[in-house]
């Protein structure tokens, strides 16, 4: 026979069964790991600028390298370990985005290249891409009308 709880009893049961959250430690871990990821990006920027490249080229190359590193660490199952340790600190935008594209692709590769890899690759990142493209188009149209239409 199933035990029936009242709302108060259920809330108390959940409180007892749930582990205590170590918020301060989690914040510190997220800050340190997120900062290290940003430090790696800054190191790449400094190295490329030291070679005499201009700022636009440096930012593009740095983005490419950081996306590659995020995807590579995901493929090697290292990014998941980092994510379990750092929590939100591992979701630094560019490497976290690479992870969100590569993870479903790896998970569904057994379903084939089209229905698995191709269809599932943008499950998480797809809405972000669509929103970004649509927002950019709207901003571009508004900019055009403000700047060029009398």
C-alpha positions in Angstrom: 0.0 0.0 0.0 1.2 3.5 -0.9 1.9 6.0 1.8 0.0 9.2 1.3 1.6 12.5 2.4 0.0 15.8 3.1 1.7 18.8 1.5 3.5 19.7 4.7 4.7 16.1 5.3 5.9 15.9 1.7 7.8 19.2 2.0 9.4 17.9 5.2 10.3 14.6 3.5 11.9 16.3 0.6 13.8 18.6 2.9 15.2 15.6 4.8 16.0 13.6 1.7 17.6 16.4 -0.3 21.3 17.0 0.2 22.4 20.3 1.7 23.6 22.7 -1.0 27.0 24.2 -0.5 26.3 27.5 -2.2 29.4 29.3 -1.2 31.8 26.5 -2.3 29.8 26.1 -5.6 30.1 29.9 -6.2 33.9 29.8 -5.6 34.3 26.7 -7.9 32.2 28.4 -10.7 34.2 31.7 -10.3 37.6 29.9 -10.5 36.8 27.7 -13.4 35.0 30.4 -15.4 37.9 32.7 -14.7 40.4 30.1 -15.9 38.5 29.6 -19.1 38.5 33.4 -19.6 42.2 33.5 -18.7 43.0 30.9 -21.4 41.1 33.1 -23.9 43.0 36.2 -22.8 46.3 34.3 -23.1 45.5 33.3 -26.7 44.6 37.0 -27.4 47.8 38.2 -26.0 49.9 35.7 -27.9 48.2 36.5 -31.2 48.6 40.3 -30.6 52.3 39.8 -29.8 52.6 38.3 -33.3 51.4 41.6 -34.8 47.9 40.6 -35.8 45.2 43.3 -35.8 42.3 43.2 -33.2 39.6 41.9 -35.6 41.8 38.9 -36.8 42.8 38.2 -33.2 39.2 38.1 -31.9 38.2 35.8 -34.8 41.1 33.4 -34.3 40.6 33.3 -30.6 36.9 32.5 -31.0 37.8 29.6 -33.4 40.4 28.2 -31.0 38.1 28.4 -27.9 35.2 26.7 -29.9 37.7 24.0 -31.0 38.9 23.5 -27.4 35.4 23.3 -26.0 34.4 20.8 -28.7 37.6 18.7 -28.2 37.2 18.6 -24.4 33.6 17.5 -24.9 34.6 14.8 -27.3 37.2 13.5 -24.9 34.6 13.6 -22.0 36.7 16.1 -20.1 34.3 19.0 -20.4 31.6 16.9 -18.5 34.0 16.4 -15.6 34.8 20.1 -15.6 31.0 20.8 -15.7 30.3 18.5 -12.8 33.0 20.3 -10.7 32.4 23.9 -11.7 28.6 23.9 -12.4 27.7 27.2 -14.0 31.4 28.2 -14.3 31.8 25.9 -17.2 29.1 27.6 -19.2 31.3 30.5 -20.2 29.6 31.5 -23.4 31.8 30.3 -26.2 33.1 27.0 -24.8 29.7 26.2 -23.2 28.0 26.8 -26.6 30.5 24.5 -28.3 29.7 21.9 -25.6 26.0 22.3 -26.1 26.4 21.5 -29.9 28.8 18.6 -29.6 27.2 16.8 -26.7 23.9 15.9 -28.4 25.9 15.0 -31.6 28.0 12.5 -29.7 25.0 11.1 -27.8 22.8 10.5 -30.9 25.6 9.4 -33.4 24.4 5.8 -33.2 21.1 6.9 -34.9 23.0 7.7 -38.1 24.5 10.8 -39.6 21.3 12.4 -40.8 18.7 11.5 -38.2 21.1 11.3 -35.3 24.1 13.6 -35.7 22.5 16.1 -38.1 19.0 16.3 -36.5 20.1 16.3 -32.8 23.2 18.5 -33.0 21.2 21.7 -32.7 18.6 20.6 -30.1 19.9 22.9 -27.5 21.9 25.4 -29.6 19.3 25.7 -32.4 16.9 28.1 -30.6 19.9 30.3 -29.6 21.1 30.4 -33.2 17.6 31.2 -34.6 17.1 33.9 -32.0 20.5 35.4 -32.7 19.9 35.5 -36.5 16.4 36.9 -36.1 17.5 39.6 -33.6 20.4 40.5 -35.9 18.0 40.9 -38.9 15.6 43.0 -36.9 18.5 45.2 -35.6 19.9 45.5 -39.1 16.5 46.7 -40.5 16.0 49.2 -37.7 19.6 50.5 -38.3 19.0 50.8 -42.0 15.8 52.8 -41.5 17.4 55.1 -38.9 20.6 55.7 -40.9 19.6 55.7 -44.5 15.9 56.5 -44.8 15.1 60.2 -44.6 
